[in-house]
Amino acid sequence: MRQLDGLRCLAVFGVVFHHSMSASVKEWINVGGLCVRLFFVISVFLITGILIHAKQKAARTQSPRLSILLAFYARRVLRIFPIYYLVLIAAMVLGIHDVTDALGWHLSYLSNVYIAKIGYWPRTVEHLWSLSVEEQFYIVWPLLILMLPLRMIPRLCLAAIIGAPLFRAFILETTHNSIAAGILMPSCLDTLGVGSLLAYIQCQHGKPDDHNRLSGMFRRKSVLVFGILSVGCLIMMFWLDVGFRVRHVFVDTVASGTFVFVVSRAAAGFGGQFGALLEWSPVVFVGRISYGIYLYHNFARTFFKSQFGIDEGWYQFLAVSTVSVVVAAVSWHVVERPLSKYKRKFPYVKAQRAIAEFSVPHG
């Protein structure tokens, strides 16, 4: 699904743009926050789909589900941990205070909890909160997918979608900490739940009989209608004065509805010029290395501010984007891609040797 890499490319540049712009631009629309939610939807859509397919294959081959879980964690470690910890070690050696002042929190993927605790955004590491949310979520979510019956997954997703805005409202009401209300893992469950629900829907239709074709058509049209309504609500929230609390509680849920349509269409394949853009090789490659770009870009921002005094604006956006892409491309070829080859040693379901059954003729 090349177009999903194309969406990742757009999302990561949206985050870099947001962090590079002035406060007045950020107040107009939270591009960075929306792009992080798009990342969440793409990630959990792909991973939930992989887990469901692995679970179904394990049931057919009578393979243990525990092996799927162990393979998931091993593959996740190979993909995410190496450059994350290399960056933290390099920052520690260089004495970057935003890292050294809370090293234990960052090493244990609790950056979001730390930022919620201090109540402000530490410039160099503010983006690590989303990586912490994903790792916290993926400790539990694969276990639930593999252990619960498939029919329970939609209910679980709906509970997450409903529970997240309630949690945000509770945090705002009890602590008045808007940062905590946005970045703690339960606060993000609506976005993650929407991506998971989309994966379940995609996995459940596709059989050739008429009933499933009609069912699949109905589901796709439902996703389209949900997406259109969400876009309308999102525009109203940002352009009309609906109140800070209302917007903070519901904007992520509404944005998730928008992105579920975009991700669903990209998975199937957009047509026209937009589809061609998403499948253009340079865009796909940048999307493929987007994790590195996301991880490095705030460190690049700190470098340009300390060395050249470039703090915000288009010059910073262009400089940070260029350096982040170059460094991410190098780390992809030197670290990430070579390590990803070891994923094949951890298949979700091991190949079963076919056993031929022979019938012995009587007499």
Secondary structure as the mmCIF struct_conf table of DSSP 4:
data_model
#
loop_
_struct_conf.conf_type_id
_struct_conf.id
_struct_conf.beg_label_comp_id
_struct_conf.beg_label_asym_id
_struct_conf.beg_label_seq_id
_struct_conf.end_label_comp_id
_struct_conf.end_label_asym_id
_struct_conf.end_label_seq_id
HELX_RH_AL_P HELX_RH_AL_P1 ARG A 2 SER A 20
BEND BEND1 MET A 21 MET A 21
HELX_RH_AL_P HELX_RH_AL_P2 ALA A 23 TRP A 28
HELX_RH_AL_P HELX_RH_AL_P3 VAL A 31 THR A 61
TURN_TY1_P TURN_TY1_P1 GLN A 62 GLN A 62
HELX_RH_AL_P HELX_RH_AL_P4 ARG A 65 LEU A 94
TURN_TY1_P TURN_TY1_P2 GLY A 95 GLY A 95
HELX_RH_AL_P HELX_RH_AL_P5 HIS A 97 THR A 100
TURN_TY1_P TURN_TY1_P3 ASP A 101 ALA A 102
HELX_RH_AL_P HELX_RH_AL_P6 LEU A 103 LEU A 107
TURN_TY1_P TURN_TY1_P4 SER A 108 TYR A 109
HELX_RH_AL_P HELX_RH_AL_P7 SER A 111 ILE A 118
TURN_TY1_P TURN_TY1_P5 GLY A 119 GLY A 119
BEND BEND2 TYR A 120 TYR A 120
HELX_RH_3T_P HELX_RH_3T_P1 ARG A 123 VAL A 125
TURN_TY1_P TURN_TY1_P6 GLU A 126 HIS A 127
HELX_RH_AL_P HELX_RH_AL_P8 LEU A 128 MET A 147
BEND BEND3 LEU A 148 LEU A 148
HELX_RH_3T_P HELX_RH_3T_P2 LEU A 150 MET A 152
HELX_RH_AL_P HELX_RH_AL_P9 ILE A 153 THR A 175
HELX_RH_AL_P HELX_RH_AL_P10 SER A 178 ILE A 183
BEND BEND4 LEU A 184 LEU A 184
HELX_RH_3T_P HELX_RH_3T_P3 MET A 185 CYS A 188
HELX_RH_AL_P HELX_RH_AL_P11 LEU A 189 GLN A 204
BEND BEND5 PRO A 208 ASP A 209
HELX_RH_AL_P HELX_RH_AL_P12 ASP A 210 TRP A 239
BEND BEND6 LEU A 240 LEU A 240
HELX_RH_AL_P HELX_RH_AL_P13 PHE A 244 ALA A 268
HELX_RH_AL_P HELX_RH_AL_P14 GLY A 272 LEU A 278
TURN_TY1_P TURN_TY1_P7 GLU A 279 GLU A 279
HELX_RH_AL_P HELX_RH_AL_P15 SER A 281 ARG A 288
TURN_TY1_P TURN_TY1_P8 ILE A 289 ILE A 289
HELX_RH_AL_P HELX_RH_AL_P16 SER A 290 PHE A 308
BEND BEND7 GLU A 312 GLY A 313
HELX_RH_AL_P HELX_RH_AL_P17 TRP A 314 SER A 331
HELX_RH_PI_P HELX_RH_PI_P1 TRP A 332 GLU A 336
HELX_RH_AL_P HELX_RH_AL_P18 ARG A 337 SER A 340
HELX_RH_3T_P HELX_RH_3T_P4 LYS A 341 LYS A 345
BEND BEND8 PHE A 346 PHE A 346
BEND BEND9 TYR A 348 VAL A 349
HELX_LH_PP_P HELX_LH_PP_P1 LYS A 350 ALA A 354
HELX_LH_PP_P HELX_LH_PP_P2 SER A 359 HIS A 362
#
